[in-house]
Amino acid sequence: MLLRFREGLKSLGVLDAMTSFTSVFEPVFCYTANKAMTASAMQELFLPRLSPVGSNKRQMENDTLCWWYDFLQNAEGMCTL
């Protein structure tokens, strides 16, 4: 499972970013009692590069972003720590 997780992160270039900028990603993957990871904080970690407005790809990207933001909100709501 860990290998599949790493491969998924690698396919999007996230794994390279994680290894290059460990201090930025540490709060995401390591528990800190001082600061809770929120959906909005997670959104700020990743800035999408979108296709031009009006293109077919842009509509699919917007749909994916909406799914991602919904996922983050649901995950934050399920957190009981």
Stockholm file with secondary structure:
# STOCKHOLM 1.0

chainA/1-81         MLLRFREGLKSLGVLDAMTSFTSVFEPVFCYTANKAMTASAMQELFLPRLSPVGSNKRQMENDTLCWWYDFLQNAEGMCTL
#=GR chainA/1-81 SS CHHHHHHHHHHTTHHHHHHHCHHHHHHHHSCCTTCCCCHHHHHHHCCCCCCCTTSHHHHHHHHHHHHHHHHHHHHHHHCCC
#=GC SS_cons        CHHHHHHHHHHTTHHHHHHHCHHHHHHHHSCCTTCCCCHHHHHHHCCCCCCCTTSHHHHHHHHHHHHHHHHHHHHHHHCCC
//
